[in-house]
Amino acid sequence: MIPKLFQWLIGLSVFMSIWVALVFDYVAVEFSKSNRQIVVLFPFYLLVVFAGYSLIVIGYRVATFNDCQEASEELKKQIQEAKQELTSRGFKFE
Amino acid sequence: MASGKDRLIGWCLVFLSSIIFIYYTIWVIILPFVDKEQRIHYLFPEIVYAVAIPLMTGVLGLLFIGSFIVTTLLRSKPKDKTC
């Protein structure tokens, strides 16, 4: 099994070599002017899309974060109870 | 479930990045196929800015992260000495 890092590096280098071959005319492909512009900007476009996807994931996880407020209330109550019981048995809190 | 403010901020982030994604896709992928005379071109700046603005944001963001790390490290140093 190849490590994940090398899988990504292999994929990235294959993609970038195809991109370099297209942009610097190592293969004879005729592009129209608008197609060429898209090919040149494509890796950058992917980068921006990845950034946007990461932002969406962060926002979604913040929005649906499970922060268990009832459990926190319950825990605070239990701490209070424990403190009361300990003070009634002569324990001093600093 | 998250509390009210967290939920608001989270959905705002999702909404904002979806808008950015749609706008950028139209700008970079679709707009080269639209005629220069069409009025939709008034809504989008020159294609140079499609590279320049994200690049600037990236550089500024990295600077911000770097300065944040530096300030936190400097601030936490005196505390370590007392320990």
N, CA and C atoms of all chains as a GROMACS GRO file, in nm:
protein
  531
    1MET      N    1   0.085  -0.121   0.000
    1MET     CA    2   0.000   0.000   0.000
    1MET      C    3   0.087   0.125   0.000
    2ILE      N    4   0.062   0.214  -0.096
    2ILE     CA    5   0.138   0.339  -0.103
    2ILE      C    6   0.083   0.436   0.002
    3PRO      N    7   0.170   0.509   0.073
    3PRO     CA    8   0.119   0.608   0.169
    3PRO      C    9   0.034   0.715   0.102
    4LYS      N   10  -0.057   0.770   0.178
    4LYS     CA   11  -0.149   0.870   0.124
    4LYS      C   12  -0.074   0.989   0.063
    5LEU      N   13   0.036   1.030   0.130
    5LEU     CA   14   0.112   1.146   0.079
    5LEU      C   15   0.159   1.121  -0.063
    6PHE      N   16   0.213   0.997  -0.088
    6PHE     CA   17   0.265   0.970  -0.220
    6PHE      C   18   0.154   0.954  -0.322
    7GLN      N   19   0.039   0.900  -0.278
    7GLN     CA   20  -0.075   0.895  -0.370
    7GLN      C   21  -0.111   1.035  -0.418
    8TRP      N   22  -0.117   1.128  -0.323
    8TRP     CA   23  -0.152   1.266  -0.360
    8TRP      C   24  -0.044   1.328  -0.447
    9LEU      N   25   0.085   1.304  -0.411
    9LEU     CA   26   0.194   1.361  -0.490
    9LEU      C   27   0.194   1.307  -0.632
   10ILE      N   28   0.167   1.173  -0.646
   10ILE     CA   29   0.163   1.114  -0.781
   10ILE      C   30   0.050   1.176  -0.861
   11GLY      N   31  -0.069   1.184  -0.799
   11GLY     CA   32  -0.182   1.244  -0.868
   11GLY      C   33  -0.153   1.386  -0.910
   12LEU      N   34  -0.094   1.463  -0.816
   12LEU     CA   35  -0.064   1.604  -0.844
   12LEU      C   36   0.037   1.617  -0.957
   13SER      N   37   0.142   1.530  -0.955
   13SER     CA   38   0.245   1.545  -1.059
   13SER      C   39   0.191   1.503  -1.196
   14VAL      N   40   0.103   1.398  -1.198
   14VAL     CA   41   0.041   1.360  -1.326
   14VAL      C   42  -0.042   1.476  -1.381
   15PHE      N   43  -0.124   1.534  -1.291
   15PHE     CA   44  -0.209   1.646  -1.333
   15PHE      C   45  -0.125   1.763  -1.382
   16MET      N   46  -0.019   1.797  -1.305
   16MET     CA   47   0.061   1.914  -1.342
   16MET      C   48   0.140   1.889  -1.470
   17SER      N   49   0.183   1.760  -1.494
   17SER     CA   50   0.257   1.736  -1.619
   17SER      C   51   0.164   1.748  -1.739
   18ILE      N   52   0.038   1.699  -1.724
   18ILE     CA   53  -0.058   1.718  -1.833
   18ILE      C   54  -0.080   1.867  -1.857
   19TRP      N   55  -0.093   1.942  -1.746
   19TRP     CA   56  -0.119   2.086  -1.757
   19TRP      C   57  -0.002   2.158  -1.825
   20VAL      N   58   0.123   2.124  -1.780
   20VAL     CA   59   0.241   2.188  -1.840
   20VAL      C   60   0.251   2.153  -1.988
   21ALA      N   61   0.223   2.024  -2.022
   21ALA     CA   62   0.228   1.983  -2.162
   21ALA      C   63   0.130   2.063  -2.246
   22LEU      N   64   0.011   2.088  -2.190
   22LEU     CA   65  -0.089   2.164  -2.266
   22LEU      C   66  -0.051   2.311  -2.278
   23VAL      N   67  -0.005   2.369  -2.164
   23VAL     CA   68   0.017   2.513  -2.164
   23VAL      C   69   0.140   2.551  -2.247
   24PHE      N   70   0.248   2.470  -2.236
   24PHE     CA   71   0.370   2.505  -2.308
   24PHE      C   72   0.383   2.433  -2.442
   25ASP      N   73   0.270   2.384  -2.494
   25ASP     CA   74   0.263   2.330  -2.631
   25ASP      C   75   0.355   2.211  -2.657
   26TYR      N   76   0.366   2.119  -2.558
   26TYR     CA   77   0.441   1.997  -2.585
   26TYR      C   78   0.357   1.897  -2.663
   27VAL      N   79   0.226   1.913  -2.658
   27VAL     CA   80   0.141   1.830  -2.743
   27VAL      C   81   0.068   1.924  -2.840
   28ALA      N   82   0.044   1.875  -2.960
   28ALA     CA   83  -0.017   1.962  -3.060
   28ALA      C   84  -0.169   1.958  -3.046
   29VAL      N   85  -0.221   2.041  -2.957
   29VAL     CA   86  -0.365   2.055  -2.946
   29VAL      C   87  -0.400   2.199  -2.979
   30GLU      N   88  -0.493   2.215  -3.071
   30GLU     CA   89  -0.535   2.352  -3.107
   30GLU      C   90  -0.645   2.396  -3.013
   31PHE      N   91  -0.618   2.508  -2.942
   31PHE     CA   92  -0.722   2.564  -2.855
   31PHE      C   93  -0.772   2.693  -2.915
   32SER      N   94  -0.901   2.718  -2.894
   32SER     CA   95  -0.949   2.853  -2.922
   32SER      C   96  -0.901   2.942  -2.808
   33LYS      N   97  -0.916   3.073  -2.824
   33LYS     CA   98  -0.860   3.166  -2.726
   33LYS      C   99  -0.925   3.148  -2.588
   34SER      N  100  -1.058   3.128  -2.587
   34SER     CA  101  -1.126   3.115  -2.458
   34SER      C  102  -1.092   2.982  -2.392
   35ASN      N  103  -1.079   2.874  -2.472
   35ASN     CA  104  -1.041   2.746  -2.415
   35ASN      C  105  -0.902   2.753  -2.353
   36ARG      N  106  -0.809   2.821  -2.421
   36ARG     CA  107  -0.673   2.832  -2.371
   36ARG      C  108  -0.671   2.904  -2.236
   37GLN      N  109  -0.751   3.009  -2.228
   37GLN     CA  110  -0.756   3.083  -2.102
   37GLN      C  111  -0.804   2.993  -1.988
   38ILE      N  112  -0.904   2.910  -2.015
   38ILE     CA  113  -0.954   2.820  -1.910
   38ILE      C  114  -0.847   2.718  -1.873
   39VAL      N  115  -0.777   2.663  -1.972
   39VAL     CA  116  -0.673   2.564  -1.942
   39VAL      C  117  -0.564   2.626  -1.856
   40VAL      N  118  -0.524   2.750  -1.890
   40VAL     CA  119  -0.418   2.816  -1.813
   40VAL      C  120  -0.462   2.839  -1.670
   41LEU      N  121  -0.588   2.878  -1.650
   41LEU     CA  122  -0.633   2.912  -1.515
   41LEU      C  123  -0.681   2.791  -1.436
   42PHE      N  124  -0.687   2.672  -1.499
   42PHE     CA  125  -0.757   2.561  -1.434
   42PHE      C  126  -0.698   2.518  -1.299
   43PRO      N  127  -0.565   2.499  -1.283
   43PRO     CA  128  -0.512   2.462  -1.151
   43PRO      C  129  -0.546   2.566  -1.044
   44PHE      N  130  -0.538   2.692  -1.084
   44PHE     CA  131  -0.573   2.798  -0.990
   44PHE      C  132  -0.720   2.792  -0.952
   45TYR      N  133  -0.804   2.763  -1.052
   45TYR     CA  134  -0.947   2.749  -1.026
   45TYR      C  135  -0.971   2.636  -0.926
   46LEU      N  136  -0.902   2.522  -0.946
   46LEU     CA  137  -0.918   2.410  -0.854
   46LEU      C  138  -0.877   2.449  -0.713
   47LEU      N  139  -0.769   2.527  -0.701
   47LEU     CA  140  -0.722   2.573  -0.570
   47LEU      C  141  -0.830   2.656  -0.500
   48VAL      N  142  -0.890   2.751  -0.576
   48VAL     CA  143  -0.994   2.837  -0.518
   48VAL      C  144  -1.115   2.754  -0.480
   49VAL      N  145  -1.152   2.655  -0.565
   49VAL     CA  146  -1.265   2.569  -0.533
   49VAL      C  147  -1.239   2.489  -0.406
   50PHE      N  148  -1.114   2.441  -0.391
   50PHE     CA  149  -1.079   2.368  -0.269
   50PHE      C  150  -1.092   2.457  -0.146
   51ALA      N  151  -1.046   2.584  -0.159
   51ALA     CA  152  -1.059   2.678  -0.047
   51ALA      C  153  -1.206   2.699  -0.012
   52GLY      N  154  -1.290   2.718  -0.116
   52GLY     CA  155  -1.432   2.738  -0.091
   52GLY      C  156  -1.495   2.617  -0.026
   53TYR      N  157  -1.457   2.496  -0.072
   53TYR     CA  158  -1.510   2.373  -0.013
   53TYR      C  159  -1.470   2.363   0.134
   54SER      N  160  -1.344   2.398   0.164
   54SER     CA  161  -1.299   2.391   0.304
   54SER      C  162  -1.380   2.487   0.391
   55LEU      N  163  -1.404   2.609   0.339
   55LEU     CA  164  -1.483   2.706   0.414
   55LEU      C  165  -1.624   2.654   0.438
   56ILE      N  166  -1.684   2.591   0.335
   56ILE     CA  167  -1.819   2.537   0.351
   56ILE      C  168  -1.820   2.430   0.459
   57VAL      N  169  -1.720   2.342   0.457
   57VAL     CA  170  -1.715   2.235   0.557
   57VAL      C  171  -1.702   2.294   0.698
   58ILE      N  172  -1.612   2.395   0.712
   58ILE     CA  173  -1.594   2.457   0.844
   58ILE      C  174  -1.725   2.519   0.891
   59GLY      N  175  -1.791   2.595   0.801
   59GLY     CA  176  -1.917   2.659   0.839
   59GLY      C  177  -2.023   2.559   0.877
   60TYR      N  178  -2.032   2.450   0.798
   60TYR     CA  179  -2.134   2.349   0.826
   60TYR      C  180  -2.109   2.282   0.960
   61ARG      N  181  -1.982   2.251   0.988
   61ARG     CA  182  -1.949   2.186   1.116
   61ARG      C  183  -1.974   2.280   1.234
   62VAL      N  184  -1.947   2.412   1.213
   62VAL     CA  185  -1.977   2.507   1.321
   62VAL      C  186  -2.127   2.513   1.344
   63ALA      N  187  -2.205   2.514   1.234
   63ALA     CA  188  -2.350   2.529   1.246
   63ALA      C  189  -2.414   2.409   1.312
   64THR      N  190  -2.361   2.289   1.286
   64THR     CA  191  -2.424   2.169   1.342
   64THR      C  192  -2.339   2.109   1.453
   65PHE      N  193  -2.262   2.195   1.523
   65PHE     CA  194  -2.176   2.146   1.630
   65PHE      C  195  -2.260   2.096   1.747
   66ASN      N  196  -2.223   1.980   1.800
   66ASN     CA  197  -2.301   1.919   1.908
   66ASN      C  198  -2.242   1.962   2.042
   67ASP      N  199  -2.299   2.067   2.105
   67ASP     CA  200  -2.235   2.117   2.226
   67ASP      C  201  -2.305   2.078   2.356
   68CYS      N  202  -2.405   1.991   2.352
   68CYS     CA  203  -2.460   1.922   2.471
   68CYS      C  204  -2.484   2.015   2.590
   69GLN      N  205  -2.574   2.113   2.575
   69GLN     CA  206  -2.593   2.207   2.685
   69GLN      C  207  -2.661   2.143   2.805
   70GLU      N  208  -2.755   2.049   2.779
   70GLU     CA  209  -2.824   1.984   2.890
   70GLU      C  210  -2.725   1.905   2.974
   71ALA      N  211  -2.634   1.835   2.906
   71ALA     CA  212  -2.534   1.756   2.978
   71ALA      C  213  -2.447   1.847   3.063
   72SER      N  214  -2.414   1.967   3.010
   72SER     CA  215  -2.332   2.060   3.087
   72SER      C  216  -2.405   2.107   3.212
   73GLU      N  217  -2.536   2.138   3.198
   73GLU     CA  218  -2.616   2.178   3.315
   73GLU      C  219  -2.616   2.066   3.420
   74GLU      N  220  -2.637   1.944   3.372
   74GLU     CA  221  -2.643   1.830   3.462
   74GLU      C  222  -2.512   1.813   3.537
   75LEU      N  223  -2.401   1.828   3.462
   75LEU     CA  224  -2.270   1.812   3.523
   75LEU      C  225  -2.246   1.920   3.628
   76LYS      N  226  -2.287   2.045   3.598
   76LYS     CA  227  -2.270   2.153   3.696
   76LYS      C  228  -2.348   2.124   3.824
   77LYS      N  229  -2.473   2.070   3.804
   77LYS     CA  230  -2.555   2.038   3.920
   77LYS      C  231  -2.489   1.930   4.005
   78GLN      N  232  -2.433   1.831   3.937
   78GLN     CA  233  -2.368   1.722   4.010
   78GLN      C  234  -2.246   1.773   4.086
   79ILE      N  235  -2.171   1.867   4.026
   79ILE     CA  236  -2.055   1.924   4.096
   79ILE      C  237  -2.101   1.997   4.221
   80GLN      N  238  -2.209   2.075   4.208
   80GLN     CA  239  -2.264   2.145   4.323
   80GLN      C  240  -2.302   2.047   4.434
   81GLU      N  241  -2.372   1.940   4.395
   81GLU     CA  242  -2.414   1.840   4.494
   81GLU      C  243  -2.295   1.780   4.566
   82ALA      N  244  -2.193   1.746   4.486
   82ALA     CA  245  -2.074   1.684   4.545
   82ALA      C  246  -2.006   1.780   4.642
   83LYS      N  247  -2.000   1.910   4.603
   83LYS     CA  248  -1.938   2.009   4.691
   83LYS      C  249  -2.015   2.020   4.822
   84GLN      N  250  -2.149   2.025   4.811
   84GLN     CA  251  -2.230   2.036   4.932
   84GLN      C  252  -2.206   1.918   5.025
   85GLU      N  253  -2.203   1.798   4.964
   85GLU     CA  254  -2.184   1.679   5.047
   85GLU      C  255  -2.048   1.681   5.115
   86LEU      N  256  -1.944   1.724   5.038
   86LEU     CA  257  -1.810   1.727   5.097
   86LEU      C  258  -1.800   1.830   5.207
   87THR      N  259  -1.865   1.950   5.188
   87THR     CA  260  -1.858   2.052   5.295
   87THR      C  261  -1.933   2.004   5.418
   88SER      N  262  -2.043   1.928   5.399
   88SER     CA  263  -2.117   1.880   5.515
   88SER      C  264  -2.035   1.777   5.592
   89ARG      N  265  -1.938   1.714   5.527
   89ARG     CA  266  -1.851   1.619   5.597
   89ARG      C  267  -1.722   1.684   5.645
   90GLY      N  268  -1.712   1.819   5.633
   90GLY     CA  269  -1.598   1.888   5.691
   90GLY      C  270  -1.481   1.912   5.597
   91PHE      N  271  -1.505   1.906   5.465
   91PHE     CA  272  -1.397   1.936   5.371
   91PHE      C  273  -1.401   2.083   5.337
   92LYS      N  274  -1.282   2.149   5.336
   92LYS     CA  275  -1.280   2.292   5.306
   92LYS      C  276  -1.228   2.316   5.164
   93PHE      N  277  -1.305   2.391   5.083
   93PHE     CA  278  -1.258   2.429   4.949
   93PHE      C  279  -1.181   2.559   4.958
   94GLU      N  280  -1.070   2.568   4.887
   94GLU     CA  281  -0.995   2.693   4.890
   94GLU      C  282  -1.045   2.788   4.784
   95MET      N  283  -2.742   2.018   1.954
   95MET     CA  284  -2.737   2.128   1.854
   95MET      C  285  -2.653   2.244   1.904
   96ALA      N  286  -2.598   2.317   1.810
   96ALA     CA  287  -2.518   2.434   1.845
   96ALA      C  288  -2.609   2.547   1.894
   97SER      N  289  -2.550   2.639   1.970
   97SER     CA  290  -2.630   2.751   2.019
   97SER      C  291  -2.653   2.851   1.905
   98GLY      N  292  -2.743   2.949   1.931
   98GLY     CA  293  -2.792   3.037   1.824
   98GLY      C  294  -2.685   3.109   1.746
   99LYS      N  295  -2.588   3.168   1.819
   99LYS     CA  296  -2.485   3.248   1.751
   99LYS      C  297  -2.395   3.160   1.662
  100ASP      N  298  -2.357   3.044   1.715
  100ASP     CA  299  -2.272   2.953   1.637
  100ASP      C  300  -2.342   2.912   1.509
  101ARG      N  301  -2.475   2.880   1.523
  101ARG     CA  302  -2.550   2.836   1.406
  101ARG      C  303  -2.554   2.946   1.301
  102LEU      N  304  -2.577   3.070   1.347
  102LEU     CA  305  -2.583   3.184   1.254
  102LEU      C  306  -2.451   3.202   1.180
  103ILE      N  307  -2.340   3.202   1.258
  103ILE     CA  308  -2.208   3.221   1.196
  103ILE      C  309  -2.179   3.109   1.098
  104GLY      N  310  -2.212   2.984   1.137
  104GLY     CA  311  -2.185   2.870   1.051
  104GLY      C  312  -2.260   2.878   0.920
  105TRP      N  313  -2.391   2.907   0.927
  105TRP     CA  314  -2.469   2.914   0.802
  105TRP      C  315  -2.427   3.033   0.718
  106CYS      N  316  -2.385   3.145   0.784
  106CYS     CA  317  -2.333   3.260   0.708
  106CYS      C  318  -2.208   3.218   0.630
  107LEU      N  319  -2.119   3.142   0.695
  107LEU     CA  320  -1.997   3.095   0.627
  107LEU      C  321  -2.033   3.009   0.507
  108VAL      N  322  -2.127   2.914   0.528
  108VAL     CA  323  -2.168   2.825   0.418
  108VAL      C  324  -2.224   2.907   0.303
  109PHE      N  325  -2.312   3.003   0.337
  109PHE     CA  326  -2.376   3.086   0.235
  109PHE      C  327  -2.272   3.168   0.158
  110LEU      N  328  -2.182   3.233   0.233
  110LEU     CA  329  -2.080   3.319   0.172
  110LEU      C  330  -1.990   3.240   0.078
  111SER      N  331  -1.945   3.121   0.124
  111SER     CA  332  -1.853   3.046   0.038
  111SER      C  333  -1.926   2.988  -0.082
  112SER      N  334  -2.056   2.956  -0.068
  112SER     CA  335  -2.130   2.911  -0.185
  112SER      C  336  -2.140   3.022  -0.289
  113ILE      N  337  -2.165   3.146  -0.241
  113ILE     CA  338  -2.172   3.260  -0.332
  113ILE      C  339  -2.038   3.277  -0.404
  114ILE      N  340  -1.928   3.271  -0.326
  114ILE     CA  341  -1.795   3.286  -0.386
  114ILE      C  342  -1.772   3.178  -0.491
  115PHE      N  343  -1.808   3.053  -0.457
  115PHE     CA  344  -1.788   2.941  -0.549
  115PHE      C  345  -1.865   2.964  -0.679
  116ILE      N  346  -1.994   3.002  -0.670
  116ILE     CA  347  -2.075   3.021  -0.790
  116ILE      C  348  -2.020   3.137  -0.874
  117TYR      N  349  -1.989   3.248  -0.807
  117TYR     CA  350  -1.940   3.366  -0.878
  117TYR      C  351  -1.809   3.335  -0.949
  118TYR      N  352  -1.718   3.267  -0.879
  118TYR     CA  353  -1.587   3.239  -0.937
  118TYR      C  354  -1.599   3.142  -1.054
  119THR      N  355  -1.688   3.041  -1.040
  119THR     CA  356  -1.708   2.946  -1.150
  119THR      C  357  -1.760   3.017  -1.274
  120ILE      N  358  -1.860   3.103  -1.257
  120ILE     CA  359  -1.912   3.178  -1.372
  120ILE      C  360  -1.802   3.263  -1.433
  121TRP      N  361  -1.724   3.328  -1.345
  121TRP     CA  362  -1.622   3.422  -1.390
  121TRP      C  363  -1.515   3.352  -1.473
  122VAL      N  364  -1.462   3.238  -1.422
  122VAL     CA  365  -1.345   3.175  -1.484
  122VAL      C  366  -1.385   3.074  -1.591
  123ILE      N  367  -1.491   2.995  -1.567
  123ILE     CA  368  -1.521   2.884  -1.657
  123ILE      C  369  -1.622   2.923  -1.766
  124ILE      N  370  -1.725   2.999  -1.728
  124ILE     CA  371  -1.833   3.024  -1.825
  124ILE      C  372  -1.810   3.151  -1.906
  125LEU      N  373  -1.758   3.256  -1.839
  125LEU     CA  374  -1.750   3.386  -1.905
  125LEU      C  375  -1.663   3.391  -2.031
  126PRO      N  376  -1.553   3.311  -2.042
  126PRO     CA  377  -1.477   3.316  -2.168
  126PRO      C  378  -1.559   3.277  -2.290
  127PHE      N  379  -1.669   3.202  -2.272
  127PHE     CA  380  -1.750   3.162  -2.386
  127PHE      C  381  -1.859   3.262  -2.420
  128VAL      N  382  -1.873   3.365  -2.338
  128VAL     CA  383  -1.977   3.464  -2.362
  128VAL      C  384  -1.916   3.579  -2.443
  129ASP      N  385  -1.993   3.629  -2.536
  129ASP     CA  386  -1.943   3.737  -2.621
  129ASP      C  387  -1.905   3.860  -2.540
  130LYS      N  388  -1.802   3.931  -2.588
  130LYS     CA  389  -1.755   4.049  -2.518
  130LYS      C  390  -1.862   4.159  -2.512
  131GLU      N  391  -1.957   4.156  -2.607
  131GLU     CA  392  -2.056   4.264  -2.612
  131GLU      C  393  -2.169   4.243  -2.512
  132GLN      N  394  -2.181   4.120  -2.459
  132GLN     CA  395  -2.292   4.093  -2.367
  132GLN      C  396  -2.280   4.178  -2.242
  133ARG      N  397  -2.397   4.214  -2.186
  133ARG     CA  398  -2.396   4.305  -2.070
  133ARG      C  399  -2.348   4.240  -1.943
  134ILE      N  400  -2.348   4.103  -1.940
  134ILE     CA  401  -2.307   4.032  -1.819
  134ILE      C  402  -2.161   4.064  -1.784
  135HIS      N  403  -2.082   4.108  -1.882
  135HIS     CA  404  -1.942   4.140  -1.856
  135HIS      C  405  -1.925   4.258  -1.762
  136TYR      N  406  -2.030   4.341  -1.750
  136TYR     CA  407  -2.021   4.454  -1.656
  136TYR      C  408  -2.016   4.406  -1.512
  137LEU      N  409  -2.067   4.285  -1.485
  137LEU     CA  410  -2.073   4.235  -1.348
  137LEU      C  411  -1.941   4.176  -1.300
  138PHE      N  412  -1.848   4.153  -1.394
  138PHE     CA  413  -1.724   4.087  -1.355
  138PHE      C  414  -1.604   4.173  -1.393
  139PRO      N  415  -1.504   4.185  -1.303
  139PRO     CA  416  -1.382   4.260  -1.337
  139PRO      C  417  -1.299   4.183  -1.439
  140GLU      N  418  -1.187   4.242  -1.479
  140GLU     CA  419  -1.096   4.178  -1.574
  140GLU      C  420  -1.048   4.043  -1.522
  141ILE      N  421  -1.013   3.952  -1.614
  141ILE     CA  422  -0.975   3.816  -1.575
  141ILE      C  423  -0.846   3.814  -1.492
  142VAL      N  424  -0.763   3.921  -1.504
  142VAL     CA  425  -0.639   3.926  -1.425
  142VAL      C  426  -0.672   3.921  -1.276
  143TYR      N  427  -0.782   3.988  -1.239
  143TYR     CA  428  -0.817   3.992  -1.097
  143TYR      C  429  -0.865   3.856  -1.045
  144ALA      N  430  -0.904   3.765  -1.136
  144ALA     CA  431  -0.942   3.630  -1.092
  144ALA      C  432  -0.822   3.557  -1.034
  145VAL      N  433  -0.701   3.598  -1.072
  145VAL     CA  434  -0.581   3.540  -1.011
  145VAL      C  435  -0.532   3.631  -0.899
  146ALA      N  436  -0.535   3.765  -0.923
  146ALA     CA  437  -0.473   3.859  -0.829
  146ALA      C  438  -0.544   3.861  -0.694
  147ILE      N  439  -0.678   3.862  -0.694
  147ILE     CA  440  -0.750   3.875  -0.567
  147ILE      C  441  -0.729   3.752  -0.476
  148PRO      N  442  -0.749   3.628  -0.527
  148PRO     CA  443  -0.720   3.513  -0.439
  148PRO      C  444  -0.576   3.508  -0.392
  149LEU      N  445  -0.482   3.547  -0.482
  149LEU     CA  446  -0.341   3.547  -0.444
  149LEU      C  447  -0.316   3.644  -0.329
  150MET      N  448  -0.372   3.765  -0.342
  150MET     CA  449  -0.358   3.865  -0.236
  150MET      C  450  -0.419   3.814  -0.105
  151THR      N  451  -0.540   3.754  -0.118
  151THR     CA  452  -0.605   3.701   0.002
  151THR      C  453  -0.519   3.594   0.069
  152GLY      N  454  -0.458   3.507  -0.015
  152GLY     CA  455  -0.374   3.402   0.040
  152GLY      C  456  -0.254   3.458   0.112
  153VAL      N  457  -0.187   3.556   0.049
  153VAL     CA  458  -0.068   3.615   0.111
  153VAL      C  459  -0.106   3.686   0.241
  154LEU      N  460  -0.213   3.765   0.237
  154LEU     CA  461  -0.256   3.836   0.358
  154LEU      C  462  -0.296   3.738   0.468
  155GLY      N  463  -0.366   3.628   0.427
  155GLY     CA  464  -0.407   3.528   0.526
  155GLY      C  465  -0.288   3.462   0.590
  156LEU      N  466  -0.187   3.425   0.509
  156LEU     CA  467  -0.067   3.362   0.565
  156LEU      C  468   0.006   3.458   0.658
  157LEU      N  469   0.012   3.588   0.617
  157LEU     CA  470   0.074   3.689   0.704
  157LEU      C  471   0.000   3.698   0.837
  158PHE      N  472  -0.133   3.698   0.829
  158PHE     CA  473  -0.213   3.707   0.952
  158PHE      C  474  -0.188   3.588   1.042
  159ILE      N  475  -0.187   3.466   0.982
  159ILE     CA  476  -0.163   3.346   1.062
  159ILE      C  477  -0.024   3.351   1.126
  160GLY      N  478   0.077   3.394   1.044
  160GLY     CA  479   0.213   3.404   1.096
  160GLY      C  480   0.226   3.501   1.211
  161SER      N  481   0.164   3.621   1.193
  161SER     CA  482   0.174   3.721   1.299
  161SER      C  483   0.099   3.674   1.424
  162PHE      N  484  -0.012   3.603   1.403
  162PHE     CA  485  -0.087   3.549   1.517
  162PHE      C  486  -0.001   3.451   1.596
  163ILE      N  487   0.067   3.359   1.523
  163ILE     CA  488   0.153   3.261   1.591
  163ILE      C  489   0.265   3.332   1.666
  164VAL      N  490   0.327   3.433   1.600
  164VAL     CA  491   0.438   3.504   1.664
  164VAL      C  492   0.392   3.574   1.791
  165THR      N  493   0.277   3.644   1.784
  165THR     CA  494   0.231   3.717   1.903
  165THR      C  495   0.196   3.620   2.016
  166THR      N  496   0.133   3.505   1.982
  166THR     CA  497   0.100   3.410   2.088
  166THR      C  498   0.226   3.352   2.150
  167LEU      N  499   0.326   3.322   2.066
  167LEU     CA  500   0.451   3.267   2.120
  167LEU      C  501   0.518   3.368   2.212
  168LEU      N  502   0.523   3.496   2.168
  168LEU     CA  503   0.587   3.599   2.249
  168LEU      C  504   0.513   3.617   2.381
  169ARG      N  505   0.378   3.610   2.374
  169ARG     CA  506   0.300   3.634   2.494
  169ARG      C  507   0.313   3.519   2.594
  170SER      N  508   0.329   3.395   2.541
  170SER     CA  509   0.332   3.281   2.633
  170SER      C  510   0.470   3.259   2.692
  171LYS      N  511   0.572   3.328   2.642
  171LYS     CA  512   0.708   3.302   2.688
  171LYS      C  513   0.732   3.340   2.835
  172PRO      N  514   0.692   3.462   2.882
  172PRO     CA  515   0.716   3.495   3.021
  172PRO      C  516   0.649   3.398   3.117
  173LYS      N  517   0.532   3.344   3.077
  173LYS     CA  518   0.462   3.250   3.161
  173LYS      C  519   0.545   3.124   3.183
  174ASP      N  520   0.612   3.078   3.076
  174ASP     CA  521   0.692   2.956   3.086
  174ASP      C  522   0.806   2.973   3.184
  175LYS      N  523   0.865   3.095   3.188
  175LYS     CA  524   0.980   3.116   3.274
  175LYS      C  525   0.943   3.105   3.422
  176THR      N  526   0.821   3.147   3.458
  176THR     CA  527   0.782   3.142   3.597
  176THR      C  528   0.754   2.999   3.641
  177CYS      N  529   0.725   2.910   3.547
  177CYS     CA  530   0.690   2.773   3.585
  177CYS      C  531   0.811   2.696   3.637
   0.00000   0.00000   0.00000
